[in-house]
Amino acid sequence: MAADEPTILATSGGVRASARLDWEAGPLTRYAVELAGVTGRAPRVCFLGTACGDDRRLTATFYENAWREGWAGSHVALLPMPNIADLAGHLLSQDVIWVWGGSVAGLLALWRLHGLDVVMRDAWQAGVVLTGVSAGSICWHTGGTTDSFGPELRPVTNGLGLLPWSNGVHHDSEPARRPLFQSLVADGTLPPGYATDDGAGLLYRGGELAEALAERDRAGAYRVERGPDGGAVETPLDVRRIR
C-alpha cells in the first residue's frame, strides 16, 4: 500500500510524554500512519534514529510504541554499521518512514555516505509516507537552522531538497530559532519556507503544502518569505487541530 501521491508530514512534534514509556507516539505520527492508507494488515513503520547516534534505548522505545499501536515496526541503523544488508529494498517496502531528531548535519552526511539520499527520494516518489521531528523535519527541505555544530544555531543548507522550501522547527520554544530563521530567509541564505511551533506539523503533497496541523492547542505554523524591504515577512497559517 502507498499514499496516493508523494507525501511528507514534517513536524516539531509527533511524540509526547508517557506514563509508562520514555515517550509515546503523538497524534501527528499516528496521522502520518493513517495517511499511508493501509487496510487488512499492520502498517509497516520504519524508525531511523541516526540523528541521535542510533541510540539503542531510543530504538527500544520505538518498538514498544509499535507494539502498542499495532504497527509492524522495524528500524534502520547506520552506526556502527548498517543493520540491514539491503537498505533500499527494506525502506522501499515500508508504508511509513519515521525520522527522529538530533543532528541534522550528521544525519544528512551519513545518509549520503550510504546512498540513503537517493533511496529516500525513491521511497517518497513511490508513495511511502515520510515523517519526522526536528532534524527529521528539516532533512526533507532545502535547509533550516540547526545546533548540529554547537550550542549557537547555524544554518544548514544541504537538505535533501525533496521540498523546495526551507524549514524552521521549534519556532516557539527555542528563542534563537525564529529570528535566525527569519534573517536567513531575508538575506537569501535560505529560500522562503515554513516553520512550526512545538506540536505542529506541515503536510506536503508532492512539493506543495497541503495543510498545517497541530496536536496541541495554540501550536502554530507559519509561512516565512522575504519582504519587499529586504526583511522577512512571517504569515500565520490556518492550522487544523488533530487528536
C-alpha positions as CSV (number, residue, x, y, z in Angstrom):
1,M,0.0,0.0,0.0
2,A,1.2,3.5,-0.7
3,A,-0.1,7.1,-0.3
4,D,-1.9,8.4,-3.4
5,E,0.9,10.9,-4.1
6,P,4.3,11.8,-2.6
7,T,3.6,12.7,1.0
8,I,5.6,14.2,3.8
9,L,4.5,15.2,7.2
10,A,7.3,17.4,8.7
11,T,6.9,18.2,12.3
12,S,8.1,19.8,15.5
13,G,6.1,17.1,17.4
14,G,4.7,13.6,16.9
15,V,5.8,12.5,20.3
16,R,4.6,13.2,23.8
17,A,5.2,12.3,27.5
18,S,4.1,8.8,28.6
19,A,3.1,7.4,31.9
20,R,4.7,4.0,31.1
21,L,7.4,4.6,28.4
22,D,10.2,7.1,27.9
23,W,7.9,8.7,25.3
24,E,5.0,7.7,23.1
25,A,3.8,8.4,19.6
26,G,1.6,11.5,19.4
27,P,-1.3,12.4,17.1
28,L,0.9,13.8,14.3
29,T,2.8,10.5,14.0
30,R,-0.4,8.5,14.2
31,Y,-1.8,10.7,11.4
32,A,1.2,10.0,9.3
33,V,0.5,6.3,9.6
34,E,-3.2,6.9,8.7
35,L,-2.0,8.8,5.5
36,A,-0.5,5.5,4.2
37,G,-4.0,4.2,3.9
38,V,-3.1,0.6,4.9
39,T,-6.0,-1.8,5.3
40,G,-6.2,-5.5,6.1
41,R,-2.7,-5.7,7.8
42,A,-0.5,-3.9,10.2
43,P,1.1,-0.8,8.8
44,R,4.9,-1.2,8.2
45,V,6.6,1.7,10.1
46,C,10.4,2.0,10.0
47,F,12.2,4.1,12.5
48,L,15.5,6.0,11.9
49,G,17.3,7.3,15.0
50,T,20.6,8.1,13.3
51,A,20.4,11.8,14.2
52,C,20.8,10.7,17.8
53,G,23.5,8.2,17.1
54,D,21.2,5.2,16.6
55,D,20.7,5.1,20.4
56,R,19.5,1.6,21.4
57,R,17.2,2.8,24.2
58,L,15.5,5.2,21.7
59,T,15.0,2.3,19.3
60,A,13.7,0.0,22.0
61,T,11.1,2.6,23.0
62,F,10.1,2.8,19.3
63,Y,9.4,-0.9,19.3
64,E,7.4,-0.6,22.5
65,N,5.3,2.0,20.8
66,A,4.9,0.0,17.6
67,W,3.6,-2.9,19.7
68,R,1.1,-0.7,21.5
69,E,0.0,1.0,18.2
70,G,-0.4,-2.3,16.2
71,W,2.3,-1.4,13.7
72,A,4.8,-3.8,12.1
73,G,7.8,-1.9,13.4
74,S,11.4,-2.1,12.1
75,H,14.4,0.2,12.2
76,V,17.4,1.2,10.2
77,A,20.6,2.0,12.0
78,L,23.8,3.1,10.3
79,L,26.1,3.0,13.3
80,P,28.5,1.3,13.8
81,M,27.5,-0.3,10.5
82,P,24.1,-0.7,8.7
83,N,21.9,-3.2,10.5
84,I,20.3,-4.3,7.2
85,A,22.1,-5.5,4.1
86,D,19.6,-4.2,1.6
87,L,18.7,-0.7,2.9
88,A,17.0,0.3,-0.3
89,G,14.8,-2.8,-0.5
90,H,13.8,-2.5,3.1
91,L,12.9,1.2,3.1
92,L,11.0,0.9,-0.2
93,S,8.9,-1.9,1.3
94,Q,7.7,0.3,4.2
95,D,4.4,2.3,4.5
96,V,5.9,5.0,6.7
97,I,9.5,6.1,7.4
98,W,9.8,8.0,10.8
99,V,12.9,10.0,11.3
100,W,13.9,11.2,14.8
101,G,15.5,14.4,15.8
102,G,19.1,15.3,16.7
103,S,22.0,16.3,14.4
104,V,20.5,17.0,11.0
105,A,24.0,17.7,9.7
106,G,25.2,14.3,10.9
107,L,22.1,12.6,9.6
108,L,22.5,14.1,6.1
109,A,26.2,13.2,6.0
110,L,25.5,9.6,6.9
111,W,22.6,9.2,4.6
112,R,24.7,10.4,1.7
113,L,27.6,8.2,2.7
114,H,25.2,5.2,2.5
115,G,23.2,6.3,-0.5
116,L,20.0,6.9,1.5
117,D,19.6,10.4,0.0
118,V,18.7,8.6,-3.3
119,V,16.7,5.9,-1.5
120,M,14.6,8.5,0.4
121,R,13.7,10.2,-2.9
122,D,12.7,6.9,-4.5
123,A,10.6,6.0,-1.4
124,W,8.9,9.4,-1.4
125,Q,8.1,9.1,-5.2
126,A,6.8,5.5,-4.6
127,G,4.3,6.7,-2.1
128,V,6.0,5.8,1.2
129,V,4.9,8.4,3.7
130,L,7.9,10.3,5.1
131,T,7.6,11.9,8.6
132,G,9.8,13.0,11.4
133,V,10.5,15.6,14.1
134,S,13.1,18.4,14.2
135,A,16.1,17.0,12.2
136,G,13.5,14.6,10.8
137,S,11.6,17.6,9.5
138,I,14.4,19.8,8.2
139,C,16.0,17.0,6.3
140,W,13.3,16.8,3.6
141,H,13.6,20.5,2.9
142,T,16.4,22.6,1.4
143,G,17.7,23.5,4.9
144,G,16.9,25.3,8.1
145,T,18.5,26.2,11.4
146,T,20.5,23.6,13.5
147,D,22.5,23.1,16.6
148,S,24.4,20.3,14.9
149,F,27.6,22.3,15.2
150,G,27.3,23.5,18.7
151,P,25.0,25.5,21.1
152,E,25.0,28.5,18.8
153,L,22.5,27.9,16.0
154,R,23.8,27.9,12.4
155,P,22.2,27.4,9.0
156,V,22.2,24.0,7.3
157,T,21.7,24.4,3.5
158,N,22.2,20.9,2.1
159,G,18.9,19.2,2.9
160,L,17.6,16.6,0.6
161,G,15.5,19.2,-1.2
162,L,12.5,16.9,-1.8
163,L,10.6,20.0,-0.8
164,P,11.8,23.3,-2.4
165,W,11.3,25.2,0.8
166,S,13.3,26.0,3.9
167,N,12.1,24.7,7.3
168,G,12.1,26.2,10.8
169,V,11.5,24.0,13.8
170,H,10.8,24.6,17.5
171,H,9.7,28.1,16.4
172,D,8.1,29.0,19.8
173,S,10.2,27.0,22.3
174,E,13.8,27.9,21.4
175,P,14.2,31.7,21.5
176,A,17.0,31.9,18.9
177,R,15.3,29.8,16.3
178,R,12.7,32.3,15.0
179,P,14.9,35.4,14.5
180,L,17.7,33.3,12.9
181,F,15.3,31.6,10.5
182,Q,13.8,34.9,9.5
183,S,17.2,36.5,8.9
184,L,18.4,33.6,6.8
185,V,15.3,33.8,4.6
186,A,15.7,37.6,4.4
187,D,19.3,37.6,3.3
188,G,18.8,34.7,0.8
189,T,20.8,32.1,2.7
190,L,17.7,30.1,2.7
191,P,14.7,30.2,0.3
192,P,11.2,31.0,1.5
193,G,9.8,28.3,3.7
194,Y,7.6,27.2,6.6
195,A,8.1,27.0,10.3
196,T,6.3,25.1,13.1
197,D,5.8,25.6,16.8
198,D,6.3,22.6,19.0
199,G,3.3,20.3,18.4
200,A,2.7,21.5,14.9
201,G,3.3,19.8,11.5
202,L,3.3,20.6,7.8
203,L,1.6,18.2,5.4
204,Y,3.0,18.3,1.9
205,R,1.5,16.6,-1.1
206,G,4.1,16.5,-3.8
207,G,6.3,19.6,-3.3
208,E,3.4,21.8,-2.1
209,L,2.0,22.5,1.3
210,A,-1.5,20.9,1.7
211,E,-2.3,21.9,5.2
212,A,-0.9,22.7,8.6
213,L,-1.8,20.5,11.6
214,A,-1.4,20.7,15.4
215,E,-1.5,18.1,18.1
216,R,-1.7,20.7,20.9
217,D,-3.7,23.8,21.5
218,R,-2.2,27.1,20.2
219,A,0.6,25.4,18.3
220,G,1.2,27.5,15.2
221,A,2.7,27.2,11.7
222,Y,4.0,30.0,9.6
223,R,5.0,31.0,6.0
224,V,8.2,32.9,6.1
225,E,9.4,34.8,3.0
226,R,11.5,37.8,2.0
227,G,9.6,41.1,2.1
228,P,9.8,44.0,-0.4
229,D,12.1,45.9,2.0
230,G,14.6,43.1,2.3
231,G,13.4,41.9,5.7
232,A,11.4,38.8,6.5
233,V,7.6,38.5,6.4
234,E,6.0,35.9,8.6
235,T,2.4,34.9,8.0
236,P,0.5,32.6,10.3
237,L,-1.2,29.7,8.6
238,D,-4.6,28.2,9.3
239,V,-3.9,25.1,11.5
240,R,-6.2,22.1,11.9
241,R,-6.2,20.6,15.3
242,I,-6.0,16.8,15.4
243,R,-6.2,14.4,18.4
